[in-house]
Amino acid sequence: MAETETDKKSPGLRRTLIWLYEGVGKAPITFRWAILVFDVLTISYFLVSPFVGQAGEHFWLDYVIGAIIALDLLARFYITPNRKRFFLRFMNVADLVVVFTMLAPLFSQNYAFLRIIRAVRIARAFSFLRTESPLARYLQLHRVLMERAINLIVFLFIMSALVYADQVAKSPDVKNYLDAFYFTVTSLTTTGYGDIEIVGPWGRVLSIFIMLLGVTLFLRLLRALVVPTERVEYECTSCGLNRHDRDAVHCKHCGAVVFIPTEGIKEV
């Protein structure tokens, strides 16, 4: 991509940001680990906040988190080689939505549940943790499992928020977010205790959607847990093929020997 006038005025800033986000060495790895820790902490905050406190109690924290996410988003937009396609990526759109709900809480409280979509940012761990640390290898080997677990968690919290938003003024059984979350989990698992009932046509649509899509996501997670033939992310040093069978000893593309850390296939 040709340099813009802004790039020419601040080549040092651009070079530094590229080094931090994409480079190698102790400082870039530390920086990216710090981003990952921040992601985990903010996602944990988004998960817990609906169950504790009242709306408006922690706007200052929303502003701080929103400002940091906005700076990270701007930095990645500044160094991307194709800015026109930057916001075609779901994760970048998710960050943009989260920034809006964090920096405009007075006008976006009804959409605060959308913050949980930032859980997809955990996927960044799989893209930059190319180190030889045990945790990095573990994340690479269990990428599919973690992605499916994250998808299920995001689905649970978004559907719970939709149930709460629609039913809190309609159903006498749904008094808070915890009631909505409880209903979502019992519907997804098809337990259906019957102590919480949602009403109206939209309530029935939500119930059907939770059961059909939720069970699908749950079964996909179970399959990733019990099926030993799931492919893993491991890049061949000869040809670059990055998906192999878990128990592969040779690359299917070029035949080179691959050394995939594995515990082997356990007999049932």
Residue, then its C-alpha position, 0 to 999 in steps of 0.5 A: m500500500a502506498e504511503t499516505e501523507t500521515d504515514k510520511k509525517s510519522p514513519g517512526l510511529r508506524r514502524t514502532l506499531i508494526w514492530l509491536y503488533e507483528g514483530v519478534g522479540k521480547a518487547p513485541i511478545t510482552f506487548r501482545w501478551a499484555i493485550l491478551v490479558f487485557d482482553v481476558l479481563t475485559i471479557s470477564y468484566f462483560l460476563v460478570s457485570p450483568f449479574v452485579g451492580q446497577a446500571g450507571e454505577h461504573f461508567w468511569l470504568d466503561y470509559v477507560i475500557g472503551a478508550i483503550i479498545a478504541l486506541d487499539l482499534l485505531a493502531r491496528f487500522y493505522i498499520t493495516p496494509n488494506r484499510k478499505r477492507f479493515f472493517l469487513r472483518f467481523m472482529n474489527v466490527a465487533d470492536l467498533v460496536v463495543v467501543f460505541t457501547m462503552l463510550a456512549p453508555l447513556f445512549s447505548q445501555n439497551y445494547a450493552f449485551l453486544r459487548i460480549i461479542r468481544a470474546v471473539r478477540i480471544a482468537r488473537a491468541f492463536s494468531f500471535l502466540r508463535t513462541e515455544s512456551p507451553l501455553a502457546r503450544y497448548l493454545q495452538l493444539h486446542r484452537v478448535l476446542m477453544e473457539r467452539a467454547i467461546n462461540l457457545i459462551v457468546f451465544l449464551f450471553i447474547m440470547s440471555a440478554l435478548v430474553y431479558a430485554d424482551q421479557v422483563a416487562k412481560s413475564p412475571d418470572v423474568k425479574n433480572y438477568l440471572d433469570a434470563f440466563y437460567f432460562t437460556v441454559t435450561s432451554l439449551t440443555t432441553t432440561g426445561y424445569g418449567d419454573i420460568e416461562i417466557v410469554g408472547p410470540w417473540g418469546r416462543v421464537l427466542s425459545i425455538f432459536i435457543m434450542l435449535l442453534g444452542v444444541t448445535l453449538f453444544l454438540r459441536l463443543l462435545r465433538a471437539l472434546v471427544v473426537p480424537t481425529e480433529r485437525v490441529e493448527y501446526e505449520c509445516t516448516s517446509c511448505g507452510l501447510n498449517r492444518h494437520d491431523r492430530d497424530a500426523v508424522h508427515c505433512k500431507h502436502c510435501g511429505a516432510v516430517v512434522f513434530i506435532p506435540t500430542e499425547g496420542i490417541k487414548e483408548v476408550 
